[in-house]
Amino acid sequence: MILLKSTGVLLLLSTNFSCAQQKKPNLILIVTDDQGYADLESFGSNDLETPNIDGIAAAGVRFTQWYANSPVCAPSRAALMTGLYPHNAGVPDLLAPRSPGLSLNRVTLADALKKKGYQTGVFGKWHLGAAADYLPNKRGFDEFFGHLEGTLDYFSHMYYLIRAPRPFHDLWRNTEEAWEEGNYMTHLITREAKQFIRNNKEEPFFMYVAYNAPHQPLHMPKKYLDRFSHLEPQRQRIAAMLAVVDEGVGEIIAQLKKDGLNDNTVVFFMSDNGGANNTKNFLSNEPDQFFYGANNGGLRGHKGSVFEGGIRVPACMSWPGVIPPGTVVDEPGIGMDIYPTFLKIAGAEPPDYMLDGHDLMPRINERKKTPHDVLCWEYAGQYAIRKGKWKLSLNTMLDFRREGPEVFLADLKADREETHNLAGEYPEVVKELRTQLDTWYESVKPNLPSE
Amino acid sequence: MILLKSTGVLLLLSTNFSCAQQKKPNLILIVTDDQGYADLESFGSNDLETPNIDGIAAAGVRFTQWYANSPVCAPSRAALMTGLYPHNAGVPDLLAPRSPGLSLNRVTLADALKKKGYQTGVFGKWHLGAAADYLPNKRGFDEFFGHLEGTLDYFSHMYYLIRAPRPFHDLWRNTEEAWEEGNYMTHLITREAKQFIRNNKEEPFFMYVAYNAPHQPLHMPKKYLDRFSHLEPQRQRIAAMLAVVDEGVGEIIAQLKKDGLNDNTVVFFMSDNGGANNTKNFLSNEPDQFFYGANNGGLRGHKGSVFEGGIRVPACMSWPGVIPPGTVVDEPGIGMDIYPTFLKIAGAEPPDYMLDGHDLMPRINERKKTPHDVLCWEYAGQYAIRKGKWKLSLNTMLDFRREGPEVFLADLKADREETHNLAGEYPEVVKELRTQLDTWYESVKPNLPSE
């Protein structure tokens, strides 16, 4: 059946809605950790093997200007789970081990969908609060298998970042410690995700698959490393880790198809922030060396920076029969938009406070402009605001260690790589954006966690 | 051929010496880490699977009163490598990460054998100095594959004990970092040991196989854990870890046989100290709990204690054609005795200073009494001395945390479990032993490392 572009969309939409009356669409959110903007073939990489994630983009929509709500993990994820700026979710910064997290007065995506009859599961990295009241099972998830903190030894599942009082084992099935040492974490996450699908064929489900790869430590089974022996060592490790993730995504999609669920399942994929720099062996006693295994596609900065390299990330979404294959959306979108989008698809009630995110579907299927007047970021004293083509960044860092300019104005349309500072040339733009940034930050301040 | 016991030994000895003219015997020292006295079926366990290590005892000699030179790892190993009390080897205590170790003026077992034409290799835990001049390749070993520090994540090969400034990766092939994450350390040690045998069929070799199991963290591949699912969880983990070690020992012996080397190879097996107590998940933030997965066969105390549970360890030795199968030696022996024994077998020159250890062969094949008038221990302010049936212990600890009696005199012949303190009853024995202990400690003091 050949359809005209414009009518095709409508027809497909109506087909889907009749189907949805039988059963609400399943919702899957797949998030990777520190994957760079160009760390997918569909986003410009030519040295990785990511056919399955690329397949989501091919089957649906690819977002060329997708943002994480923060250049670091926990705040970015807080936005995903709440539809709010991280600051309004109580997680503006990285979380120290064993600490509280997502504000208890916020309704998580899982809470909202569960109320609508969804089975809910999260597999992988939680990192939104490890104190008792903040655990996944207390935040709307029926099932949890994964780790609570921000980094994990992929094989022994130990947490041993230097900020921790002592290293500890951090793998859990719901609230029980799970012992699976020797099994590679990415494989475990995939295994659990597939099992969750198998267990929930009848009821609609929401599954949050939070791969911790390719976050450091850069662990992977040797056979994947060997597959990329032609790459230089730093890139080789990222390529190997992402190959395991991509294989996992492929297995998840295959499971959906096997169980006849794929046609009624929405899959959203994104990275939680830009590609990181790491030290060679993660936590060496040797002097730190920069490690740029990730590929941010020429964008400036890395994880930890409010420049595009820290916050613009690969993202795509599929919804068979609704989103036409091969769709490309160049309008900006941002992590916190997923929450209202998923709620709308599920017909679930939004919470009784205002969300910061906006439903994505008009941008995807109706080619609408973004409803966000501005997008704002704040992380560890850096600020950024985007309005149309303009982006103003203040007190910038290029990553966790290297300082950048104090004031930087970029015309992202002409200069996505943020190389030309137009702040001197357009003082009135700087002034206007700065005012809007101030207004935004004043608005989120009351919701910041107390020190 | 049926031989009378007394003449048989002589005949066998002469057979061997004619054979040795063709090629000197290979020497293998296999050491485990924190294996308890009764953590072998041949030493009283009834819940483990250790047929291969038991096989060494069956093929040769089992030592019922074998001692480690220290209740902790590094000093015990220092004695093995030098034939000296740990204090005379410069390693009286545990070693902090990245620190010096074995005194540079000491001739290691590898040094001495190498001079006699032996190929030398060490596979597994070194823990005798991680500073540049103290590395295995600087201490007489042609080949090294393993880790330098005292604990290791068995899968990611990271070191993350709390005393470390920062966690770091600690797996090396000679002086080059080796990346093998995901591969279980015990398997890697076995793999390397077998390869070393294959590479050295022609020349005599000395191989030190230093398994880090069953030292915490209590990691093992799940399939071994499942094999012992009938045991309670703490014991299950030790059983699983030791099963992998035993399997490895079996593979090493099989490799010797395959290469026609078994008949001309001496194998010595021992644990480096008594069974330990650990916390459940190694380095938890939860309150520490005692973990007694090891079986010290009723001996008092654990690793860290100068009571028998901390220092009396399983040990056995095989030398086909020389040591009659099924030999049992009840005379005390101690780690530092291995050095002069191996040197004698190899016909190698002892160093130009006095050794503390004594050749074992007279105790094994001639039923001689131990030539040690006394055996002494000192660790972290605890002292012990054994003379005949008497053992005096001072300032005792039961492990790293629990204090024991300040003065304890045991009659080990009547009371191997050290339950009856005879110090009050035999003050003159206490006095005599204390004097000898003082004399000993004064003698080693000049060799202690400066603070």
Interface residues (C-beta under 8 A of the other chain):
Chain A: P97 R98 D153 Y154 F155 S156 M158 Y160 I162 A164 P165 R166 P167 F168 H169 E177 W179 E180 E181 G182 N183 Y184 P217 H219 M220 P221 K222 L225 N281 F282 L283 S284 N285
Chain B: P97 R98 D153 Y154 F155 S156 M158 Y160 I162 P165 R166 P167 F168 H169 E177 W179 E180 E181 G182 N183 Y184 P217 H219 M220 P221 K222 L225 N281 F282 L283 S284 N285 E286
